[in-house]
């Protein structure tokens, strides 16, 4: 051993130091199947398991943070403002039910998502999605009027059913615009959708009931936009004012005493939440789950620390990126955080 140390110093010019971080160790199934212990073992598992363990720790800090005694005499029980962002495929998948659970118990403060995540939640109340095949013959299933999202099949007829449901809601909203001067924003439209769908399986039913704002800056980018286009032929002048929501989201970030982000995927949902947090010089805590890489310069793939350079994350922020497809890990994350610490996490 001494000879090896001398070789390091004389030949390689190295000064070996003891490594004091925890040893890498996996779970021993000889102890039986204990899922809580298995997930706890991820802390020192290595690779993305350890990233997930860090994500669990950060979300639990979001849940447990309280303002405490302060000179401004503000409520010491003020909580961390939690922003949840997700792309439409999360609602296509079973993660829809995980997100619905969070909204049902008001465990989050605001949602930012895409048009597909709105319309598919509504469609699942009206019809069904089905397990498909990644290797399907897409020409054949097109002839069968089946749309494909990875290995999920969506009957094309679902969109007709959504249109039959949605156009009367648009008509009702347009009437309020004409008669009462109501100017709708994407979030107020989504709130009305949640009220009218009146189905406890819906994410947006619970968001409406629990006053959780849902921001969708690209609401027209999907079937809802197609149906607005259709509706516009009959009733021109139907207004959807996106600026109202930009103001509301930015103010929610500005006035947050502590800001926490949980973002599944990338694109507009990731950037919209992080951009709002610029107005408070960055979020305090953040968990990102996506498969993007930084080398194309995309916002989705950017390392979390890149956000520090823009003021989207604070210099002392706690953050982690889990490189994973989110259906694999988001249910586990929720199980070890919001569900495990239900009483602390719920706000109703």
BELTAFEN-V274660 format. One record per residue. RES is the residue in one letter. PHI is phi as a letter, one per 20 degrees, with the letter a starting at -180 (NA if undefined). PSI is psi in degrees with one decimal (none if undefined). BURIAL is # if it has 24 or more other ideal C-beta (glycine too) atoms within 12 Angstrom, else .. Layout:
RES/PHI/PSI/BURIAL
RES/PHI/PSI/BURIAL
//
This chain:
X/NA/-43.1/.
X/f/-39.1/.
X/f/-40.3/.
X/f/-41.5/.
X/f/-40.1/.
X/f/-37.1/.
X/f/-42.8/.
X/g/-44.6/.
X/f/-41.3/.
X/e/-41.6/.
X/e/-46.6/.
X/e/-7.0/.
X/l/38.5/.
X/d/150.6/.
X/d/87.4/.
X/g/137.5/.
X/c/147.2/.
X/f/141.4/.
X/e/122.1/.
X/d/-0.4/.
X/f/161.9/.
X/g/149.2/.
X/f/146.3/.
X/f/129.7/.
X/b/137.8/.
X/e/-177.7/.
X/e/140.5/.
X/e/106.5/.
X/f/-6.2/.
X/f/-17.6/.
X/e/-1.0/.
X/n/176.5/.
X/e/103.9/.
X/c/99.8/.
X/f/-33.3/.
X/f/-45.6/.
X/f/-37.8/.
X/g/-48.9/.
X/f/-33.9/#
X/f/-32.2/#
X/f/-16.7/#
X/f/-22.5/#
X/g/-38.5/#
X/d/24.0/.
X/f/-34.5/.
X/n/164.8/.
X/l/-143.1/.
X/f/-19.0/.
X/f/-41.9/#
X/f/-34.0/#
X/f/-41.7/#
X/f/-40.0/#
X/f/-40.6/#
X/f/-40.6/#
X/f/-42.1/#
X/f/-44.7/#
X/f/-42.6/#
X/f/-42.6/#
X/f/-38.4/#
X/f/-31.9/#
X/f/-39.1/#
X/g/-44.8/#
X/f/-41.3/#
X/e/-9.7/#
X/f/135.7/#
X/c/149.3/.
X/f/-42.8/.
X/m/-178.2/.
X/g/139.9/.
X/b/157.7/.
X/f/-20.9/.
X/e/3.7/.
X/l/32.6/.
X/e/160.6/.
X/g/116.9/.
X/f/-15.6/.
X/e/7.0/.
X/g/133.5/.
X/e/169.7/#
X/f/133.4/#
X/e/117.8/#
X/d/120.1/#
X/d/127.3/#
X/d/126.5/#
X/c/141.8/#
X/b/151.3/#
X/e/170.3/#
X/f/-31.7/#
X/f/-20.2/#
X/f/-33.3/#
X/e/-28.6/#
X/g/-36.1/#
X/e/-174.9/#
X/f/-12.1/.
X/f/-17.2/#
X/g/-41.1/#
X/f/-29.8/#
X/f/-43.4/#
X/f/-40.1/#
X/g/-39.7/#
X/g/-43.5/#
X/f/-40.8/#
X/f/-38.7/#
X/g/-39.0/#
X/d/13.3/#
X/l/53.9/#
X/e/-5.3/#
X/c/161.7/#
X/d/-25.5/#
X/b/149.6/#
X/c/140.1/#
X/c/127.1/#
X/b/-172.2/#
X/d/169.2/#
X/g/-40.9/#
X/f/-34.3/#
X/f/-20.8/#
X/e/-53.8/#
X/f/-33.6/#
X/f/-32.3/#
X/f/-44.2/#
X/f/-42.0/#
X/f/-37.2/#
X/f/-16.6/#
X/e/-23.6/#
X/e/-32.7/#
X/b/-155.4/.
X/c/153.0/.
X/d/157.8/#
X/c/154.6/.
X/f/132.8/.
X/c/-148.3/.
X/b/125.6/.
X/g/-32.0/.
X/e/19.9/.
X/g/149.9/.
X/f/103.2/.
X/f/-29.6/.
X/f/-39.4/.
X/f/-43.8/.
X/f/-24.0/.
X/f/-41.4/.
X/f/-19.5/.
X/e/7.1/.
X/m/44.7/.
X/d/129.9/#
X/e/148.5/#
X/c/132.7/#
X/c/91.6/#
X/m/-116.9/.
X/d/33.8/.
X/c/130.9/#
X/d/136.0/#
X/c/112.5/#
X/g/130.4/#
X/g/-26.7/.
X/f/-22.1/.
X/g/-34.7/#
X/f/-33.6/#
X/f/-39.9/.
X/f/-39.7/.
X/f/-42.2/#
X/f/-43.0/#
X/f/-34.2/.
X/f/-38.9/#
X/e/-37.0/#
X/g/-40.6/#
X/f/-31.4/.
X/f/-42.0/#
X/g/-41.9/#
X/f/-42.1/.
X/f/-43.5/#
X/f/-39.3/#
X/f/-37.8/#
X/f/-40.8/.
X/f/-35.6/.
X/f/-45.0/#
X/f/-40.0/.
X/e/-32.1/.
X/d/-5.4/.
X/m/17.6/.
X/f/125.5/.
X/d/115.0/.
X/e/146.2/#
X/d/166.8/#
X/g/-42.3/#
X/f/-37.4/#
X/f/-31.6/#
X/f/-46.2/#
X/f/-38.1/#
X/f/-42.7/#
X/f/-40.0/#
X/g/-44.8/#
X/f/-35.7/#
X/f/-44.6/.
X/f/-30.1/#
X/f/-33.9/#
X/l/52.4/.
X/c/120.3/.
X/f/-8.6/.
X/f/-13.1/#
X/e/135.8/#
X/g/-44.8/#
X/e/-17.2/#
X/g/-47.1/#
X/f/-34.4/#
X/f/-41.3/#
X/f/-46.5/#
X/f/-36.2/.
X/d/10.5/#
X/l/44.2/.
X/e/113.7/#
X/f/140.1/#
X/d/114.1/#
X/d/133.6/#
X/c/84.9/#
X/f/-17.4/#
X/d/45.0/#
X/g/-28.7/#
X/e/-4.7/#
X/e/69.1/#
X/r/-162.2/#
X/f/-34.0/#
X/f/-41.5/#
X/f/-39.7/#
X/g/-40.4/.
X/f/-29.5/#
X/f/-41.3/#
X/f/-44.7/.
X/f/-47.4/.
X/f/-33.9/#
X/f/-24.4/.
X/f/-33.6/.
X/e/-41.4/.
X/c/91.3/.
X/f/145.9/.
X/o/8.7/.
X/f/124.7/#
X/d/134.8/#
X/c/108.3/#
X/e/105.5/.
X/f/-25.6/#
X/f/-35.3/.
X/g/-42.5/.
X/f/-34.1/#
X/f/-44.2/.
X/f/-46.6/.
X/f/-44.2/#
X/f/-44.6/#
X/f/-39.2/#
X/f/-35.7/.
X/f/-39.5/#
X/f/-43.9/#
X/g/-41.7/.
X/e/0.1/.
X/f/129.5/#
X/f/-29.6/#
X/b/134.4/#
X/d/126.8/#
X/c/137.3/#
X/d/135.7/#
X/c/113.0/#
X/c/119.1/#
X/d/111.6/#
X/n/-165.1/#
X/c/-144.3/#
X/m/-143.5/#
X/f/-34.2/#
X/f/-40.0/#
X/f/-49.5/#
X/f/-38.7/#
X/f/-42.0/#
X/f/-46.6/#
X/f/-36.9/#
X/f/-38.4/#
X/f/-33.6/#
X/f/-9.1/#
X/g/-33.2/#
X/f/-7.8/.
X/c/20.4/#
X/m/28.5/.
X/o/153.2/#
X/f/157.4/#
X/e/-33.2/#
X/b/144.9/#
X/b/139.4/#
X/c/125.0/#
X/d/132.2/#
X/c/110.5/#
X/a/174.5/#
X/d/9.5/#
X/f/149.3/#
X/d/155.8/.
X/f/-12.0/.
X/f/-7.7/.
X/e/1.7/.
X/m/11.7/.
X/f/154.3/.
X/f/-37.0/#
X/f/-42.6/#
X/e/-10.4/.
X/g/141.6/#
X/g/143.4/#
X/g/-36.8/#
X/f/-21.6/.
X/g/-31.2/#
X/f/-25.6/#
X/f/-37.2/.
X/f/-22.3/.
X/e/-4.5/.
X/m/18.3/.
X/e/-29.0/#
X/c/141.6/#
X/f/157.8/#
X/g/-34.0/.
X/d/19.6/.
X/f/150.6/#
X/d/126.9/#
X/b/159.5/#
X/b/148.5/#
X/d/126.8/#
X/d/115.8/#
X/e/93.4/#
X/a/153.8/#
X/f/130.5/.
X/f/-21.5/#
X/f/-22.1/#
X/f/-37.1/.
X/d/-22.9/#
X/f/-42.3/#
X/g/-37.0/#
X/f/-39.5/#
X/f/-46.4/#
X/f/-38.4/#
X/g/-38.5/#
X/e/4.0/#
X/c/-88.5/#
X/f/-42.8/#
X/f/-41.0/#
X/f/-37.5/.
X/d/54.1/.
X/g/-48.0/.
X/f/-39.2/.
X/f/-31.8/.
X/e/-33.5/#
X/f/150.8/.
X/c/16.3/#
X/c/none/.
//
